[in-house]
Amino acid sequence: MVGGLFRNLKYNCDFLQFNQLININVLESCKDFKVQKVVSCLSTCIFPGKTTYPIDETMIHNGPPHQSNSGYSYAKRMTDVMNQAYHQQYGCNFTTVIPTNVYGPHDNFSLEDGNVLPAQINKVYMAKKNGTPFTIWGTGKPLRQFIYSIDLAKLMIWALRDYNEISPIILSVDEADEVSIKEVVEMVIDASEFKGEVVFDTSKSDGQFKKTASNAKLRKYLPDYKFTPIQQGIKETVNWFIENYESARK
Ligand code: GDP
């Protein structure tokens, strides 16, 4: 069960419950049916709220998560705890990957519950269609590393075939590719050719200021992997949303 900052704030207990139930059901079944390999998804938002940067794979359990998504974070941390336990007692080959903020075609473009990029793509689309101002939630100052869903899919298939540790691996663009919410929203505005008024609603939460993650471990395995440039990924996602507006989740 996933969602953006505002869905996490609204359904904190459900995030904790449902994700724990998914962990227990999926991993226990995989153990019983002798599944050879399981790759589960964590997220960089599950790391301690107070931490040093960049965050790396060894730091997941070092302190309480940010309070804005504690239910999701504790449930997801348990996936790693369970993988270690299933390996220790039953020899299971279960691992986790930790993507940063994901975006791309087929996302959930919900205005209220979506992650920042899909929500903003839909909001700009609506503002353009209705001739209304386009509103960004928060100050626009927080920093994020975005990964294109197509790149993430390729890296997850690599992890399934060739990554043989139980411990998690962060799947992230380089630290130098971190961008502010304001910068990323400007890319959405450009890709959508929106010329109307832009407003910041600072009564809305900024969430965590940053979650800068190190991809040093990934780079040790795949030093030459080339991520899709974010402007290109956003342009492709905006085009996909416009072409598939009727059937897109929103
Ligand atoms: P996070 O990275 O886990 O915090 O998740 P999000 O993808 O929800 O990103 C949240 C960041 O984007 C916060 O700084 C929000 O204030 C900012 N933001 C700006 N506009 C929006 C919006 O329309 N939806 C969401 N989810 N976040 C927004």
Boltz pocket constraint, residues with backbone or C-beta under 6 A from the ligand:
constraints:
  - pocket:
      binder: B
      contacts: [[A, 3], [A, 4], [A, 5], [A, 6], [A, 45], [A, 101], [A, 111], [A, 112], [A, 113], [A, 114], [A, 115], [A, 116], [A, 117], [A, 119], [A, 120], [A, 123], [A, 135], [A, 136], [A, 137], [A, 138], [A, 139], [A, 140], [A, 142], [A, 144], [A, 181], [A, 204], [A, 205], [A, 206], [A, 207], [A, 208]]
      max_distance: 6.0
